[in-house]
């Protein structure tokens, strides 16, 4: 098989395009040096003072560059061997494989051949994250759970692994300890006649030893090794006014977005509305909503933010040079009341979604840890609406960062509710598509933000109604163009009347 080292060309390129310079390739050796400063692969497009595509949008968003959850699930649990593959960024808790950057096969290690009859050994270095991680909680050889031997070591009869957290400097394969047998005995790469090459810095990796015997047809297949990992350590939000200076593990969506804004867009804490982020963190914690995403291929920062926002129906607002975070939830107070005097003459337009934009069944795809971390789905539907409309009209929502069935159900139900139901004057749910309104107003209402709830009292409406602002734009004349969707408390309740958030 020969000695090979695979270049970690795409280190951290999932979110960033690192400045890679000075890497060498001589014979069987290829290594990366001079990672340098990181630059964004794509700028965030600001639309209506908000990041477009969140759950507040009147349409279900296209959630970015990653493929569908079915394909994504298969990709992340398969090891890769190439010179251009990216190294995963892991937010939250996930199971994934890695990128093989070094491999060598040689005659059997003597400590194994006598006991088990194996005549060949395979040694490899597999990078599974481009950053420090909190912990590897479990390890698998194909579908088999490996036995933990303590001190970062795992084993089966044929496979032995020790994992290492990221280092600030490169590590030589000679200095890496490989597990050589089922009892956890280790030997340095230098004593195993492995090539003296460097493993790049800032990589969490596995030192893998597999044994096999081709002549006796015993364990002749190299198995994929996967890890269940508590991923990137990020700064947490301590209270409504404080962001921690240290880092720790978190899969709270608000804290992941904070990390993406800071590391990805270089936004300073002074520009962050910490209170709004803490409010979202608290609501997600109370509801048990998390975000767990292994970024396994290059994607622009906006699509990644949209993926995390979709886990809690959130919205990022940029207002008065400050970044705020909001969640689509119950009990939102109306911030302003609009009458005919506040709306420019002949600009109020009241509509409903057309037939091509409505649905009576929602299929939400997510990643299910209880099913080998493969794609799963929940279905929420209204059979009465299907009877009225004489057909099943289905929409599919694909949220890869959701790994919890209850969370998937909640999100699916709220999405169907906000698409197909409104409420009567007494607060009862009715099967009526929520109203959509558009109008122009003056600079008097410049303090409004996307996600605000407003009250409209106008002759075009049968009664006073609340609306949630979806977008705000200022035209050349200085007027503010407002688009809003009818807001109803029943949107956040299940069929039994219990609040979902």
N, C-alpha and C positions, 0 to 999 in steps of 0.2 A: 504493500500500500504506500509506503514511503512517508517521509516526514513532511508535513505541510503546515504553514501558518496562514490563516485567512485574514486579510486586512479588514479592520472594523471601519470601513469607509464611511458608513452612514451614522456614526455615533451621534445620538441626540438629534438626528436630522428629522425625526418624526415631527417635532415642533419647530426645530430650527435648522438652518443650513450652516453648519459650523465652517469656519475658515480652516481648511485642512491644508497643511503645507509640509513639505519636506519628508514625505513618507518614502521609504526605500523598498525596492523589490530586487533581491539578489538570489537567484536559484530558487530554493523552496521557501524563502523567507520574505514575508511582506508585513510591514508594521506601520502604524500611524504615529506621526510625531507632530508637535506644534499644533494642538487643537485650536488655539487662538480664540478670539472673540466670536460670539454667535450673533447671527443676523436673522431676522424673520424671513420666512419663505414667502409670506404674503401679508400685506397690510390689511387691517380690519376696515371694511367698508361701513361707514356710518350712514344710516338711513333713518330719517325722522328722529334724530337724536337718540337712537337706540341701536343695538346690534340686531340686525334683521334675522328672522328665522326662529325666534323663540316661541314658546307655547301661547303667547298672547296674540300672535299673528292670527288673522282670520282664516288662514290656510294652514294645513299641517305642513311643517317645515321639511325641506330636504336636508337630512342631517349629515351633510358633509361628504368628504372624500372617501371614507372607509366603505368597503363593500357591505352588502347585506349581512345580517347577523349569522345566517347559515354559513356563508363563506368565511366570514371573520372568525367564527368559532373553530373551523377547521384549520385556518392559517395559524392561529396563535398557539396551537398545541402540536405543531410540526416543526422540528428542527430544520434550520436552513444551513447550507454550506455554499457561500458565495462571497465575492470580493466587494459587493456593492450593497449588501443588505443593511438595513438600519438596525439599531439596537433599541429595544423597547423602552418606553417610558411607562412606568406602572403607577397609576393613581388608584389608591384604595387596595382592596384585596382581590387577587386574581390568580388564575392558573395559566401558565404559559410555558413554552419551550424556549429555545434560544438560537443563537447564531454560533456555529462551530468555527472557531478561529484557529484551532490547532488540533492536529490528529496524527497519530502514529500507531502502527501495528508492528509487533515484534514477537519473537519467541516467548513462550510462556514464562511468566514470573515463577520462579522455582517454588515459592511458598504455596502456590495454588496447584501447580501441575501434579505434584505428588499426591495431594489429598483428593483432588476431583478429576484428574485425568485430562485437564484442558491442555491444549498445546499451542494456543495463540492468545495474545493479549492486545487489547485496543485501548489506547490512552487518548483523551481529548480534553480540550478546554472549550467550554460552552458559555458564552456571555448571554445573560438573560435580562439585564437591566443596565441602562446607561447612567446610573446614579446609585447612591447608597440606598439601602432598603431597611425596613424595620426588622423583618424576620422572614425566614422560610419555614413555614409551619408544617408542610408535608411535601413529600417527593414521590413521584410515580415512575415506574419503568413500564412503558406502554400504559396499560390500564391497571397494573398491579401497584398497590400501595407499598412503598418501601418501608423497611423497619428503621426507626431512628436509633442511632447509636450514641447520641449525645454529641456535644461540641461540634455542631454543624455537619455531622456525618450520617449518611443513610446507606442502607445495604439491602440487596436481595442475594440469592445464591449466585447469580451471574453478573450482577452490577453493583459497583461500590462507588459512592460519590461523597465528596466534601465540597461544600460551597463557601465562597469567600465574598465578603462585602467589598464595595468599591474602595480603591486606594487612591490617594492623591498623586502617587507616582507610579510608573510602570513596575510590574513585578515579573521577575524572570521565572520561566517554567521550571528552571533548576531549583528555585526556592519554594515552589509549591509542593505541599504534601498531598500525595494521592493515597486513598484508602486501597489496600492491596488484598484484603480478604474479608470474610463475613464477620469477623470479630472486631473490626475497626482498626487494625494495625495500619500505620501509615509509613510511607517512605518518600523522601524528597525526589523530585524529578531528576536531580543530578545523579542519584544512585540507581535510577532506572534506565539510564542511557538515553534520556530524552534530550531533544535538541535545546541548546541554550538560546532561547529567544524571549523577548519581552511581551507580556500581556499589557495592553494599553491601560493607562490610568482611567479612573472614573467608570469602571466597569464592575458590576457584580457578576460573578461567574461561578461555574461548577467545574471541578476537576474530576473527570469521569474515567472509571476503569471498568471495561467490560471484558469478560473471558469467554472463549468459545473453542469448539473443536470441530473443524470442518470434516476431518477424516471419519469421525464416528457419528456425524450428523447430529451433534449435540450443541444446542444453543448457537446455531449458525447465523442468526439474524441479529443485526445491531438494533437495539430497541431505542425509541425516543424517550428521553428523560425529561419530565416536566416538573415544575415546582409550583406549589401554592404559596404565594408570597404576599406579605404585607408590604406594600410598595413604598413609594417615595416619601421621605420625611419632609414635611412642609410646615410653614408657620401656621399657628392656630390663632383663633380670635378669642381672647380671654373674656372680654366683656364688651359693652357697647362703645367703649372708647379706647380699647387696648388691643394691639396685635403683638403676639409674643415675639421676642427677638430670637429665641431658639427654635429648633425644628423638631417635630415629632410626627408619628404616623396619624393620618386622618383620612377617612373616606367621606367626610361631610362635603356636599357639593359646594357650599359657600366658601369653604377654605380652599378647595381645589381651584375654584375660579379666582380667588385671591392670588394663589400661586401663579396661575396662568397670566394674570394681568401684570404681576410684578416681574416674573422671570421672562414671560413672553413679550410683553409690550413695554417693559421697563417703566411702569407707572409707579411713582413714589407713594408712600403711605399718606403723605400730606394731601394727595388728590383722591383718597379713598374715603367714602362715607362709611366709617366703621360701624356705626349704629345700624345701618341698613343691612350690612353683611351679617352682623350678629343676630339681627332679627330673623333672617333667613336661616342661619345656622340653627337657631333655637327651634324654629318650626320644623325643619328637616329632622332634627334629633327627636322631637316630640312625636313625629309621625313615623319614625323609623325609616326615613328615606335616605339612601346613600347613593354614591356614584363610584363605580369600580370599573376602570377602563385600562386596558393594556394597549398602548399606542404602538402598533407594530409596523406601520408604514408611514411614509411622509404624508403629512396633511397640513393645510394652512391653519393658522391660529384661530380664525373665525369659525371654521367647521368644528374644531375641537371644543371651543366655547359653546357652540350651539348644542353639541352632544351632551355636555354637562348640564346646560340649562334645561334641556328636555327631561332630565331626571326629576325635576321638581316644578316644571312649568314656570320657569323663571325668566327674568328679563334684566339685562344690564342697561342702565340709563347713564348717559353722559350729560350732565346738566350743570351749568355755572362752573365749569372747569373741575367738576367733581364726579367721580364714578360711584353710582349707587346700584344696589341689587334689590330686586323685588320678586315676590312670589305671588302667583295668581291664587288667592285664597279668600276665605269667608270674612265676614265682619269688617269689610273695608268701608271707612267713612267717606262720604261724599265731600270733596274738597271745595266744590263751587256749585252754584246753581245758575243755569243759563235760561233766560227768558227770551222772548222775541227781541227785546232791546239789546241783548248781548250778541245776537246772531245777525250777521249782515243780511239784508233783505234778499230773499229769493235764493239763498245759498243752502238752506237746510234740505237735505235729501235723505229720505227714509226708505230703506230697502230691506229685503231678506235675501239670503243666499238662493241662487238659482238651483234648478234640479241637478245640474251637473256638479254642483259643489256640496251637496248634502249626502249623507249616508245613514243607514240604519243598523249597520254592523261595523264594529271596529275590531280589527285584529292587531294586537300589539306584540311584536316580537322582542324578545330579550334573551339574555344569557342565563342559563339555569345551572347553578353549581351542583344541584342534587342529581343532575343528569350528565355527569362527566363534563360540565362546563360547556355543553353544546347549546345550540339555539333552541328556544322553546317559545310558546306563545300563549296569550290569554285572549279570549273572545268575549266582548260585551256587545249585546244586541238588543233591539226592541222588536219583538215579534208582532206587536200590535201595529207599529209603524210599517213593518214589512207587509202586513195585511192590507193596510190603507193604501200603500203605494204599489201593491201587486208584484213586488219583486224584492230581492235582497240586494241592497246597494252597499258594497263593502269598501272600506278604506283600510290600508295597512300602515301602521306606524312602527318604525324600526329604531329601538333605543338600545344600543349595545352596552351602555354604561349602567343599565338596570340589571341587577342580578338577584332580585327578590320578587317572588311571585305576588305577594301582597301589594308591593309598590307598583308592579305592573298593572294589577287589577285596578288600583286607585286611579292611576294616570289614565287608563283606558276609559274608566267610567266617567271621570270628569271631562275628558275630551268629547265623548259622545254627548254628555249633558249640555256642554257649551255650544255644541253644534245643532242640537235638535229640540231643546226644551227652553221654555220661558216660564214666567210665573204670573198668576192672576194678581189682582189688586190685594187679595187677602193673603198672598204668599204661597198659595198652592201651586205645585208644578202643573204645567199644561204642555201638551204636545204641540208646540208652536215654535218654529225656528226663530231664534233670537233676532231682534232688529239690528240692522247696521245703519249708522247715520254718518253723514259727512256734512260739514258746514264750515263757514269762515267766521272768524271773530277778530277782534282788534288786539292791539298790543297790551290792552288792559289785562288780558289773561295770559300774559307771557310767562307767568310762574308755573303754568301747567306742565306736567311731565307725562311721558308715556307710562301707562300703568295706573294713573290716577283714575278714581271713580268720580264722575260728575253727575249732577241731576239736571234734567232738561224738562222745563215746563213750557210747553208750546202747543198752539192750537192744532198743529199737524199730528199730535199724539193724542190718543184717547184719554190719557191720564199722565200724571207726572211719573217719569221713569228714570232709572239710573243707567248710566253707560260707563264702560271702561275704555279709556283712551288707548287706541292701538298705534296711532302715529300722529306726529305734529310736524308741520312744515311751514316755513315762512316764505311767501311768494315775493315777487319783485316790488309789489305795492306796499309791502309791510304787513299785510294781513296774515293771520295764522290759519292754516288749513288743518282741520281736525277730522280724524277718522276714529270712530268708536263703535264698540259692540255692546249690546244690551247686557247689563250686569244683573245677575239674580243669585240670591243666596242658595237657591235649590240646586244650582250648578255644582255645589260642593257637597251634596248629600247623595247617599246611595238610595236604592229603591225603598229601604226601610225608614228613611228619614234621618239616618245617622250621618254626621259630618265626616267627610273623607280627609279633610285638612282644615 
